[in-house]
């Protein structure tokens, strides 16, 4: 789908059409998102592609609309692993849940519901377009896994301020090109447009309007000092993450070789101070003699070599068994 098509799917001018259509279901009984309902919708939406007597299990469903169905809870989607596009807008959904199986999903519409918290999206790593328009969301959170996110609509929610939202949270999404925040209380802040443009350098569209080079330049100049502080903090955090990952990778390699306790004092504490069954020699006192010290370190060296050999031998055996 092209850029214009994706944007038009959630354009504010469509709000009146959506609201008018929803009037037809006002007061209708809330229903369960059952297998029967889903199969009925699939046959209606794919009538030209799926024969009436066909077994739906033989088909991989890539697109599904479950909109205007008075659904209260997301459920029974575990067999739809091939879905790339899912519409759940204009229902009575309060919680984002039961979407973990939709690992191929790229486009998700949860607009016009009663969602208060962003959650339950951590498995949707291929998601590029997400609409949470017209809900009750007060904070931007729990989107870290959506590294491919390109278009985000959270207009008409309860985001009260630029700092509490927080807008800065969206800086981590390096592919983010389009953000809709229109209709939130934070839009009343006179800093709104310049602040968002300055803090989100990858944006091309804000509230469905193209950001001009002049607007971007003015915004960056206005917030230059605060942006420099943010960039320093981001660099420090990135370095911390890099070191943590390097440490984790090293620990994993040692663990795989059954030698995770040989990189620090942990090994020696276990060797000399641990349970009786693990003691190899007596830990000397401050008044020990030279001969006793030699025996001490000789025992240490022998124990380390023996442990390493045992660890790597077991590691090699494990590799041969695979």
Secondary structure, DSSP 8 states (H G I E B T S, - for coil): --HHHHHHTT-GGGHHHHHHHHGGGTT---B---HHHHHHHHHHHTTTTS-TT--GGGS---EEE--SS-B-S----TT-TT-SEEE--SS---S--S-TT-TT--EEE--SS---S--S-TT-TT--EEE--SS------S-TT-TT--EEE--SS----TTTTTGGGGGG-TT--EEE-TTSGGGGSTTHHHHHHHH-TT-SEETTEE--HHHHHHHHHHTHHHHHHHHHHHHHHHHHHHHHHHHHHHHHHHHHTT-TTSSSHHHHHHHHTS-GGG--S----TT--HHHHHHHHHHHHHHHHHHHHHHHHHHHHHHHH-
